[in-house]
């Protein structure tokens, strides 16, 4: 089963508060996965992510001394869903992007990730802004990344080659994704309209792989039966 994007949205603010909140446009589907990217300004950190359905979010990657993170909630409860990111205290410059995916394994989905610990000089050339490389271990991984412009002076940020933009606040925060067909080294890139410094974060998640247990639990092939065309070898 391949990972498929279902929906994304996001929110950002330059005003001070202890949380930032955003609702999905459509109901989320039970069994899918939600991935959240979040950022806060200097002086505070990201404490937690929760939602209105009671799904459990686990921090997967952290950068900028806890100010830029990616969280995952697998095997979610379905329904109308509002996501809340909570910070350690009131802070200005808050941002989040929320993403629903199908086809992700429900246990142990997180593969590898990385995040900036220092700002990087920007570039206005195509794909000139980038994450470090990560080396995935499974074919078909979802690669999701976010970029933050600290001076908040960008006019335009475009997804890098081979990536799809999922949230763009039209100023200083953008998230994007892709599915990597074969495991190995990969990264994320962006094309920006100036050379302002930036921070980045990237994570990868594994796709679900169907097996006979799944078929049995769905009643397609009852437990103990053989699939059409299968045969059994007996010893002796």
DRENPA-3360 file (N, C-alpha, C; in nm, 2 decimals, always signed):
BEGIN
1 = XXXXXXXX = +0.08/-0.12/+0.00/+0.00/+0.00/+0.00/+0.09/+0.12/+0.00 ~ +0.06/+0.22/-0.09/+0.14/+0.34/-0.09/+0.07/+0.45/-0.01 ~ +0.16/+0.54/+0.04/+0.11/+0.65/+0.12/+0.05/+0.76/+0.02 ~ -0.07/+0.81/+0.06/-0.14/+0.91/-0.02/-0.17/+1.03/+0.07 ~ -0.15/+1.15/+0.02/-0.20/+1.27/+0.09/-0.35/+1.28/+0.08 ~ -0.41/+1.32/+0.19/-0.55/+1.34/+0.20/-0.59/+1.48/+0.21 ~ -0.53/+1.55/+0.30/-0.56/+1.70/+0.31/-0.46/+1.76/+0.40 ~ -0.44/+1.89/+0.39/-0.35/+1.97/+0.47/-0.40/+2.11/+0.48;
9 = XXXXXXXX = -0.36/+2.18/+0.59/-0.39/+2.32/+0.61/-0.29/+2.37/+0.72 ~ -0.30/+2.49/+0.76/-0.21/+2.54/+0.86/-0.25/+2.68/+0.91 ~ -0.17/+2.73/+1.00/-0.20/+2.86/+1.06/-0.07/+2.92/+1.11 ~ -0.06/+3.05/+1.12/+0.05/+3.12/+1.17/+0.01/+3.26/+1.23 ~ +0.09/+3.31/+1.32/+0.06/+3.44/+1.38/+0.18/+3.50/+1.43 ~ +0.19/+3.64/+1.42/+0.30/+3.71/+1.48/+0.27/+3.77/+1.62 ~ +0.14/+3.75/+1.66/+0.10/+3.79/+1.80/+0.14/+3.69/+1.90 ~ +0.15/+3.73/+2.03/+0.19/+3.64/+2.14/+0.07/+3.56/+2.19;
17 = XXXXXXXX = +0.09/+3.43/+2.22/-0.01/+3.34/+2.28/+0.06/+3.22/+2.32 ~ -0.01/+3.13/+2.40/+0.05/+3.01/+2.45/+0.02/+2.89/+2.36 ~ -0.07/+2.91/+2.26/-0.11/+2.80/+2.17/-0.13/+2.86/+2.03 ~ -0.14/+2.77/+1.94/-0.19/+2.80/+1.80/-0.28/+2.68/+1.76 ~ -0.39/+2.71/+1.69/-0.50/+2.61/+1.67/-0.54/+2.62/+1.52 ~ -0.57/+2.50/+1.47/-0.62/+2.49/+1.33/-0.71/+2.37/+1.32 ~ -0.82/+2.38/+1.25/-0.91/+2.27/+1.22/-0.89/+2.22/+1.08 ~ -0.90/+2.09/+1.06/-0.90/+2.04/+0.92/-1.03/+2.08/+0.85;
25 = XXXXXXXX = -1.02/+2.11/+0.72/-1.13/+2.15/+0.65/-1.24/+2.04/+0.64 ~ -1.20/+1.92/+0.62/-1.29/+1.80/+0.61/-1.26/+1.71/+0.73 ~ -1.36/+1.62/+0.76/-1.34/+1.52/+0.87/-1.22/+1.43/+0.83 ~ -1.14/+1.40/+0.93/-1.04/+1.30/+0.91/-1.10/+1.16/+0.92 ~ -1.02/+1.07/+0.86/-1.07/+0.93/+0.84/-1.01/+0.84/+0.94 ~ -1.08/+0.76/+1.01/-1.03/+0.66/+1.11/-0.93/+0.57/+1.05 ~ -0.82/+0.55/+1.12/-0.71/+0.46/+1.07/-0.60/+0.54/+1.00 ~ -0.63/+0.66/+0.96/-0.52/+0.74/+0.89/-0.42/+0.79/+0.99;
33 = XXXXXXXX = -0.33/+0.87/+0.94/-0.22/+0.93/+1.02/-0.22/+1.08/+1.00 ~ -0.20/+1.15/+1.11/-0.18/+1.30/+1.11/-0.04/+1.33/+1.14 ~ +0.02/+1.41/+1.06/+0.16/+1.46/+1.08/+0.15/+1.62/+1.10 ~ +0.21/+1.67/+1.20/+0.21/+1.81/+1.24/+0.35/+1.87/+1.24 ~ +0.37/+1.98/+1.17/+0.49/+2.06/+1.18/+0.46/+2.18/+1.26 ~ +0.55/+2.22/+1.35/+0.52/+2.34/+1.43/+0.65/+2.42/+1.46 ~ +0.63/+2.55/+1.49/+0.74/+2.64/+1.51/+0.69/+2.75/+1.61 ~ +0.79/+2.80/+1.69/+0.76/+2.91/+1.78/+0.89/+3.00/+1.78;
41 = XXXXXXXX = +0.87/+3.13/+1.81/+0.98/+3.23/+1.82/+1.07/+3.20/+1.94 ~ +1.17/+3.29/+1.95/+1.27/+3.28/+2.05/+1.22/+3.29/+2.19 ~ +1.28/+3.22/+2.28/+1.25/+3.23/+2.42/+1.16/+3.12/+2.48 ~ +1.09/+3.05/+2.39/+1.00/+2.94/+2.44/+1.03/+2.82/+2.35 ~ +0.96/+2.71/+2.38/+0.97/+2.59/+2.31/+0.83/+2.53/+2.29 ~ +0.82/+2.43/+2.20/+0.69/+2.36/+2.17/+0.68/+2.25/+2.28 ~ +0.57/+2.25/+2.35/+0.55/+2.15/+2.46/+0.47/+2.03/+2.42 ~ +0.36/+2.05/+2.34/+0.28/+1.93/+2.30/+0.19/+1.96/+2.19;
49 = XXXXXXXX = +0.13/+1.86/+2.13/+0.03/+1.87/+2.03/-0.09/+1.78/+2.07 ~ -0.21/+1.83/+2.06/-0.33/+1.75/+2.10/-0.43/+1.78/+1.99 ~ -0.54/+1.71/+1.99/-0.66/+1.74/+1.91/-0.79/+1.71/+1.97 ~ -0.90/+1.76/+1.91/-1.03/+1.75/+1.96/-1.08/+1.61/+1.97 ~ -1.02/+1.51/+1.90/-1.06/+1.37/+1.90/-0.99/+1.29/+2.00 ~ -0.89/+1.34/+2.07/-0.82/+1.27/+2.17/-0.71/+1.18/+2.11 ~ -0.67/+1.20/+1.99/-0.56/+1.13/+1.93/-0.43/+1.16/+2.00 ~ -0.34/+1.06/+2.00/-0.21/+1.08/+2.07/-0.10/+1.11/+1.97;
57 = XXXXXXXX = -0.03/+1.22/+2.00/+0.08/+1.28/+1.92/+0.21/+1.25/+1.98 ~ +0.31/+1.20/+1.91/+0.44/+1.17/+1.95/+0.54/+1.26/+1.88 ~ +0.63/+1.33/+1.95/+0.73/+1.41/+1.89/+0.83/+1.32/+1.82 ~ +0.86/+1.35/+1.69/+0.95/+1.26/+1.61/+1.08/+1.33/+1.58 ~ +1.08/+1.46/+1.56/+1.20/+1.54/+1.52/+1.20/+1.67/+1.59 ~ +1.31/+1.72/+1.64/+1.32/+1.85/+1.71/+1.44/+1.92/+1.66 ~ +1.42/+2.05/+1.64/+1.53/+2.14/+1.60/+1.52/+2.28/+1.66 ~ +1.62/+2.36/+1.64/+1.62/+2.50/+1.69/+1.60/+2.50/+1.85;
65 = XXXXXXXX = +1.66/+2.40/+1.92/+1.65/+2.39/+2.06/+1.50/+2.38/+2.11 ~ +1.43/+2.30/+2.03/+1.29/+2.27/+2.07/+1.19/+2.37/+2.01 ~ +1.23/+2.46/+1.92/+1.14/+2.56/+1.87/+1.08/+2.51/+1.73 ~ +1.13/+2.41/+1.67/+1.08/+2.36/+1.55/+1.07/+2.21/+1.56 ~ +0.95/+2.15/+1.54/+0.93/+2.01/+1.56/+0.83/+1.95/+1.46 ~ +0.84/+1.81/+1.45/+0.74/+1.73/+1.38/+0.69/+1.63/+1.47 ~ +0.55/+1.62/+1.47/+0.48/+1.52/+1.55/+0.40/+1.43/+1.46 ~ +0.37/+1.31/+1.51/+0.29/+1.21/+1.44/+0.18/+1.15/+1.53;
73 = XXXXXXXX = +0.06/+1.13/+1.47/-0.05/+1.06/+1.54/-0.10/+0.95/+1.45 ~ -0.06/+0.83/+1.48/-0.10/+0.72/+1.39/-0.24/+0.66/+1.42 ~ -0.30/+0.59/+1.33/-0.42/+0.51/+1.35/-0.53/+0.60/+1.42 ~ -0.56/+0.71/+1.36/-0.64/+0.81/+1.43/-0.79/+0.77/+1.44 ~ -0.85/+0.84/+1.53/-1.00/+0.84/+1.54/-1.05/+0.93/+1.44 ~ -1.16/+0.90/+1.37/-1.21/+0.98/+1.26/-1.31/+1.08/+1.31 ~ -1.34/+1.19/+1.23/-1.43/+1.29/+1.26/-1.38/+1.43/+1.24 ~ -1.46/+1.53/+1.29/-1.41/+1.67/+1.28/-1.30/+1.69/+1.37;
81 = XXXXXXXX = -1.19/+1.74/+1.33/-1.06/+1.74/+1.40/-1.00/+1.88/+1.41 ~ -0.98/+1.94/+1.53/-0.91/+2.06/+1.55/-0.78/+2.03/+1.62 ~ -0.67/+2.08/+1.57/-0.54/+2.05/+1.63/-0.49/+2.17/+1.70 ~ -0.43/+2.14/+1.83/-0.38/+2.25/+1.91/-0.23/+2.22/+1.94 ~ -0.14/+2.32/+1.91/+0.00/+2.32/+1.95/+0.01/+2.41/+2.07 ~ +0.07/+2.35/+2.18/+0.09/+2.43/+2.30/+0.24/+2.46/+2.32 ~ +0.27/+2.58/+2.36/+0.41/+2.63/+2.39/+0.44/+2.64/+2.54 ~ +0.56/+2.65/+2.57/+0.60/+2.65/+2.71/+0.56/+2.77/+2.78;
89 = XXXXXXXX = +0.53/+2.88/+2.71/+0.48/+3.01/+2.76/+0.44/+3.09/+2.64 ~ +0.38/+3.20/+2.67/+0.33/+3.29/+2.56/+0.45/+3.33/+2.48 ~ +0.43/+3.33/+2.34/+0.54/+3.35/+2.25/+0.48/+3.41/+2.12 ~ +0.56/+3.50/+2.06/+0.52/+3.56/+1.93/+0.58/+3.47/+1.82 ~ +0.54/+3.49/+1.70/+0.58/+3.41/+1.59/+0.55/+3.26/+1.61 ~ +0.43/+3.22/+1.59/+0.38/+3.09/+1.61/+0.33/+3.03/+1.47 ~ +0.36/+2.91/+1.44/+0.31/+2.85/+1.31/+0.30/+2.70/+1.33 ~ +0.21/+2.65/+1.24/+0.18/+2.51/+1.24/+0.13/+2.47/+1.10;
97 = XXXXXXXX = +0.16/+2.34/+1.06/+0.09/+2.29/+0.94/+0.04/+2.15/+0.98 ~ -0.08/+2.11/+0.94/-0.13/+1.98/+0.98/-0.17/+1.90/+0.85 ~ -0.14/+1.77/+0.85/-0.14/+1.69/+0.73/-0.20/+1.56/+0.76 ~ -0.30/+1.51/+0.68/-0.36/+1.38/+0.69/-0.31/+1.29/+0.58 ~ -0.27/+1.17/+0.61/-0.23/+1.07/+0.51/-0.29/+0.94/+0.53 ~ -0.31/+0.87/+0.42/-0.36/+0.73/+0.43/-0.24/+0.64/+0.38 ~ -0.24/+0.51/+0.42/-0.14/+0.42/+0.37/-0.02/+0.41/+0.45 ~ -0.01/+0.47/+0.57/+0.10/+0.47/+0.65/+0.09/+0.36/+0.76;
105 = XXXXXXXX = +0.20/+0.29/+0.79/+0.19/+0.18/+0.89/+0.15/+0.24/+1.02 ~ +0.07/+0.16/+1.10/+0.01/+0.22/+1.22/+0.10/+0.21/+1.34 ~ +0.21/+0.12/+1.33/+0.30/+0.11/+1.44/+0.44/+0.12/+1.39 ~ +0.52/+0.20/+1.44/+0.66/+0.21/+1.40/+0.68/+0.28/+1.27 ~ +0.59/+0.38/+1.23/+0.60/+0.44/+1.10/+0.72/+0.53/+1.09 ~ +0.76/+0.60/+1.19/+0.87/+0.69/+1.18/+1.00/+0.62/+1.14 ~ +1.07/+0.67/+1.04/+1.19/+0.61/+0.99/+1.31/+0.69/+1.04 ~ +1.34/+0.81/+0.97/+1.45/+0.89/+1.01/+1.41/+1.04/+0.99;
113 = XXXXXXXX = +1.49/+1.13/+1.06/+1.46/+1.27/+1.04/+1.58/+1.35/+1.08 ~ +1.58/+1.48/+1.06/+1.69/+1.57/+1.10/+1.63/+1.71/+1.10 ~ +1.70/+1.80/+1.17/+1.65/+1.94/+1.18/+1.77/+2.03/+1.21 ~ +1.75/+2.16/+1.17/+1.86/+2.26/+1.18/+1.88/+2.29/+1.33 ~ +2.01/+2.30/+1.36/+2.05/+2.36/+1.49/+2.10/+2.50/+1.48 ~ +2.13/+2.54/+1.36/+2.17/+2.68/+1.34/+2.11/+2.73/+1.21 ~ +2.10/+2.86/+1.19/+2.05/+2.91/+1.07/+2.14/+2.89/+0.95 ~ +2.08/+2.89/+0.83/+2.16/+2.87/+0.71/+2.14/+2.99/+0.61;
121 = XXXXXXXX = +2.24/+3.03/+0.55/+2.23/+3.14/+0.45/+2.14/+3.10/+0.34 ~ +2.04/+3.19/+0.30/+1.95/+3.16/+0.20/+2.00/+3.18/+0.06 ~ +1.92/+3.14/-0.04/+1.96/+3.15/-0.18/+1.84/+3.18/-0.26 ~ +1.85/+3.26/-0.36/+1.74/+3.29/-0.45/+1.74/+3.20/-0.58 ~ +1.83/+3.11/-0.59/+1.84/+3.02/-0.70/+1.74/+2.90/-0.69 ~ +1.71/+2.84/-0.79/+1.61/+2.72/-0.79/+1.67/+2.61/-0.70 ~ +1.59/+2.57/-0.60/+1.63/+2.46/-0.51/+1.75/+2.50/-0.43 ~ +1.77/+2.63/-0.41/+1.89/+2.68/-0.34/+1.88/+2.67/-0.19;
129 = XXXXXXXX = +1.77/+2.64/-0.13/+1.74/+2.63/+0.01/+1.71/+2.48/+0.04 ~ +1.77/+2.42/+0.14/+1.76/+2.28/+0.14/+1.78/+2.23/+0.29 ~ +1.74/+2.10/+0.31/+1.77/+2.03/+0.44/+1.89/+1.95/+0.42 ~ +1.95/+1.91/+0.53/+2.05/+1.80/+0.52/+1.99/+1.68/+0.46 ~ +2.08/+1.59/+0.41/+2.03/+1.46/+0.36/+2.00/+1.37/+0.48 ~ +1.89/+1.29/+0.46/+1.86/+1.17/+0.55/+1.87/+1.05/+0.46 ~ +1.89/+0.93/+0.53/+1.90/+0.81/+0.46/+1.79/+0.72/+0.51 ~ +1.68/+0.70/+0.42/+1.57/+0.62/+0.46/+1.60/+0.47/+0.45;
137 = XXXXXXXX = +1.52/+0.39/+0.52/+1.55/+0.25/+0.52/+1.44/+0.16/+0.45 ~ +1.33/+0.23/+0.41/+1.22/+0.15/+0.35/+1.18/+0.22/+0.22 ~ +1.14/+0.14/+0.12/+1.09/+0.19/-0.01/+0.95/+0.26/+0.02 ~ +0.92/+0.36/-0.05/+0.79/+0.42/-0.04/+0.77/+0.51/+0.08 ~ +0.87/+0.56/+0.14/+0.86/+0.65/+0.26/+0.80/+0.78/+0.22 ~ +0.72/+0.84/+0.31/+0.67/+0.97/+0.30/+0.78/+1.06/+0.35 ~ +0.82/+1.17/+0.27/+0.92/+1.27/+0.32/+0.84/+1.40/+0.34 ~ +0.85/+1.45/+0.46/+0.78/+1.58/+0.49/+0.88/+1.67/+0.55;
145 = XXXXXXXX = +0.87/+1.80/+0.51/+0.97/+1.90/+0.55/+0.90/+2.03/+0.57 ~ +0.96/+2.12/+0.65/+0.92/+2.26/+0.67/+1.04/+2.35/+0.68 ~ +1.01/+2.47/+0.63/+1.12/+2.58/+0.63/+1.06/+2.70/+0.70 ~ +1.15/+2.77/+0.78/+1.12/+2.89/+0.85/+1.21/+3.00/+0.82 ~ +1.16/+3.12/+0.78/+1.24/+3.23/+0.75/+1.24/+3.33/+0.87 ~ +1.35/+3.34/+0.95/+1.35/+3.41/+1.07/+1.33/+3.56/+1.05 ~ +1.39/+3.63/+0.95/+1.35/+3.77/+0.94/+1.21/+3.80/+0.89 ~ +1.14/+3.69/+0.85/+1.00/+3.70/+0.81/+0.98/+3.80/+0.69;
153 = XXXXXXXX = +1.07/+3.79/+0.60/+1.08/+3.89/+0.49/+1.06/+3.83/+0.35 ~ +1.03/+3.70/+0.35/+1.01/+3.64/+0.22/+0.88/+3.69/+0.16 ~ +0.88/+3.70/+0.03/+0.75/+3.73/-0.04/+0.70/+3.60/-0.10 ~ +0.79/+3.51/-0.15/+0.74/+3.39/-0.21/+0.84/+3.27/-0.18 ~ +0.78/+3.16/-0.15/+0.85/+3.03/-0.12/+0.78/+2.93/-0.21 ~ +0.86/+2.86/-0.29/+0.80/+2.75/-0.37/+0.87/+2.62/-0.34 ~ +0.78/+2.51/-0.35/+0.83/+2.38/-0.32/+0.95/+2.34/-0.41 ~ +1.04/+2.26/-0.36/+1.15/+2.22/-0.44/+1.11/+2.12/-0.55;
161 = XXXXXXXX = +1.21/+2.09/-0.64/+1.18/+2.00/-0.75/+1.15/+1.86/-0.69 ~ +1.04/+1.81/-0.74/+0.99/+1.68/-0.70/+0.91/+1.68/-0.57 ~ +0.89/+1.79/-0.51/+0.81/+1.80/-0.39/+0.68/+1.88/-0.42 ~ +0.58/+1.86/-0.33/+0.45/+1.93/-0.34/+0.43/+2.01/-0.22 ~ +0.40/+2.14/-0.25/+0.37/+2.23/-0.14/+0.24/+2.20/-0.07 ~ +0.23/+2.19/+0.06/+0.11/+2.15/+0.13/+0.06/+2.26/+0.22 ~ +0.15/+2.35/+0.26/+0.10/+2.47/+0.33/+0.20/+2.58/+0.31 ~ +0.15/+2.70/+0.28/+0.24/+2.82/+0.26/+0.16/+2.94/+0.32;
169 = XXXXXXXX = +0.22/+3.00/+0.42/+0.16/+3.12/+0.49/+0.18/+3.25/+0.41 ~ +0.25/+3.24/+0.29/+0.28/+3.35/+0.21/+0.37/+3.45/+0.27 ~ +0.45/+3.41/+0.37/+0.54/+3.50/+0.43/+0.67/+3.43/+0.48 ~ +0.66/+3.34/+0.59/+0.78/+3.29/+0.65/+0.77/+3.15/+0.69 ~ +0.67/+3.07/+0.65/+0.66/+2.93/+0.69/+0.60/+2.85/+0.58 ~ +0.66/+2.74/+0.54/+0.61/+2.65/+0.43/+0.64/+2.51/+0.46 ~ +0.55/+2.42/+0.43/+0.57/+2.28/+0.44/+0.54/+2.21/+0.31 ~ +0.61/+2.09/+0.29/+0.60/+2.03/+0.16/+0.62/+1.88/+0.18;
177 = XXXXXXXX = +0.59/+1.80/+0.08/+0.62/+1.65/+0.09/+0.64/+1.59/-0.04 ~ +0.68/+1.46/-0.03/+0.70/+1.37/-0.15/+0.70/+1.23/-0.10 ~ +0.67/+1.14/-0.19/+0.69/+0.99/-0.16/+0.82/+0.95/-0.23 ~ +0.91/+0.89/-0.16/+1.04/+0.84/-0.21/+1.02/+0.70/-0.26 ~ +1.03/+0.67/-0.38/+1.00/+0.54/-0.44/+1.10/+0.43/-0.38 ~ +1.23/+0.46/-0.38/+1.32/+0.37/-0.33/+1.40/+0.43/-0.21 ~ +1.43/+0.34/-0.11/+1.50/+0.39/+0.00/+1.64/+0.44/-0.03 ~ +1.70/+0.52/+0.06/+1.83/+0.58/+0.03/+1.84/+0.72/+0.07;
185 = XXXXXXXX = +1.94/+0.79/+0.03/+1.97/+0.93/+0.07/+1.87/+1.02/-0.01 ~ +1.82/+1.12/+0.07/+1.72/+1.22/+0.01/+1.72/+1.34/+0.09 ~ +1.67/+1.45/+0.04/+1.65/+1.57/+0.12/+1.53/+1.64/+0.06 ~ +1.50/+1.76/+0.12/+1.40/+1.85/+0.07/+1.46/+1.99/+0.03 ~ +1.41/+2.05/-0.07/+1.46/+2.18/-0.12/+1.34/+2.28/-0.14 ~ +1.38/+2.41/-0.14/+1.28/+2.51/-0.17/+1.35/+2.62/-0.26 ~ +1.27/+2.69/-0.33/+1.31/+2.81/-0.40/+1.25/+2.93/-0.34 ~ +1.33/+3.02/-0.29/+1.28/+3.14/-0.23/+1.32/+3.27/-0.31;
193 = XXXXXXXX = +1.25/+3.38/-0.27/+1.27/+3.50/-0.36/+1.38/+3.59/-0.31 ~ +1.45/+3.55/-0.20/+1.57/+3.63/-0.15/+1.66/+3.54/-0.08 ~ +1.76/+3.60/-0.02/+1.87/+3.53/+0.04/+1.87/+3.53/+0.20 ~ +1.75/+3.56/+0.25/+1.74/+3.56/+0.40/+1.77/+3.42/+0.46 ~ +1.82/+3.43/+0.58/+1.86/+3.30/+0.65/+1.73/+3.22/+0.69 ~ +1.75/+3.09/+0.71/+1.63/+3.01/+0.73/+1.67/+2.89/+0.82 ~ +1.57/+2.82/+0.88/+1.59/+2.70/+0.95/+1.50/+2.59/+0.88 ~ +1.53/+2.47/+0.90/+1.45/+2.36/+0.83/+1.44/+2.24/+0.92;
201 = XXXXXXXX = +1.34/+2.15/+0.88/+1.32/+2.02/+0.95/+1.27/+1.92/+0.85 ~ +1.30/+1.80/+0.87/+1.26/+1.69/+0.77/+1.24/+1.56/+0.85 ~ +1.14/+1.48/+0.81/+1.11/+1.35/+0.87/+1.06/+1.26/+0.76 ~ +1.08/+1.13/+0.78/+1.03/+1.03/+0.69/+0.95/+0.92/+0.77 ~ +0.85/+0.87/+0.70/+0.75/+0.77/+0.76/+0.73/+0.66/+0.66 ~ +0.72/+0.54/+0.72/+0.70/+0.42/+0.64/+0.56/+0.39/+0.59 ~ +0.55/+0.33/+0.48/+0.42/+0.29/+0.42/+0.38/+0.15/+0.48 ~ +0.25/+0.13/+0.49/+0.20/+0.00/+0.53/+0.23/-0.10/+0.43;
209 = XXXXXXXX = +0.25/-0.23/+0.47/+0.27/-0.34/+0.38/+0.16/-0.44/+0.41 ~ +0.08/-0.48/+0.32/-0.03/-0.58/+0.34/+0.03/-0.71/+0.36 ~ -0.04/-0.80/+0.43/+0.01/-0.94/+0.45/-0.11/-1.03/+0.47 ~ -0.09/-1.16/+0.49/-0.20/-1.25/+0.50/-0.28/-1.23/+0.63 ~ -0.22/-1.18/+0.73/-0.29/-1.15/+0.86/-0.40/-1.05/+0.83 ~ -0.36/-0.94/+0.75/-0.46/-0.84/+0.72/-0.58/-0.90/+0.64 ~ -0.55/-0.99/+0.55/-0.65/-1.05/+0.47/-0.74/-1.14/+0.55 ~ -0.69/-1.21/+0.65/-0.77/-1.30/+0.74/-0.86/-1.21/+0.82;
217 = XXXXXXXX = -0.80/-1.10/+0.88/-0.89/-1.02/+0.97/-1.00/-0.95/+0.89 ~ -0.98/-0.93/+0.77/-1.09/-0.87/+0.69/-1.19/-0.97/+0.63 ~ -1.16/-1.10/+0.66/-1.25/-1.20/+0.62/-1.24/-1.24/+0.47 ~ -1.14/-1.19/+0.40/-1.12/-1.22/+0.26/-1.08/-1.37/+0.24 ~ -0.98/-1.40/+0.32/-0.93/-1.54/+0.33/-0.94/-1.59/+0.47 ~ -1.03/-1.66/+0.52/-1.05/-1.70/+0.66/-0.92/-1.76/+0.71 ~ -0.89/-1.74/+0.84/-0.77/-1.79/+0.90/-0.77/-1.95/+0.88 ~ -0.65/-1.99/+0.84/-0.63/-2.14/+0.82/-0.65/-2.18/+0.67;
225 = XXXXXXXX = -0.71/-2.09/+0.59/-0.74/-2.13/+0.45/-0.62/-2.09/+0.37 ~ -0.61/-2.13/+0.24/-0.51/-2.10/+0.15/-0.56/-2.00/+0.04 ~ -0.47/-1.90/+0.00/-0.51/-1.81/-0.10/-0.51/-1.89/-0.23 ~ -0.59/-1.85/-0.33/-0.60/-1.92/-0.46/-0.46/-1.93/-0.52 ~ -0.43/-2.05/-0.57/-0.30/-2.07/-0.63/-0.19/-2.11/-0.54 ~ -0.22/-2.10/-0.40/-0.12/-2.14/-0.31/-0.11/-2.28/-0.29 ~ +0.00/-2.33/-0.24/+0.01/-2.48/-0.21/+0.08/-2.50/-0.08 ~ +0.07/-2.61/-0.02/+0.13/-2.64/+0.10/+0.23/-2.75/+0.09;
233 = XXXX = +0.35/-2.74/+0.15/+0.45/-2.84/+0.14/+0.46/-2.91/+0.28 ~ +0.44/-3.04/+0.28/+0.45/-3.11/+0.41/+0.57/-3.19/+0.41 ~ +0.63/-3.20/+0.53/+0.75/-3.28/+0.55/+0.72/-3.43/+0.57 ~ +0.83/-3.51/+0.57/+0.81/-3.65/+0.60/+0.87/-3.74/+0.50;
% end
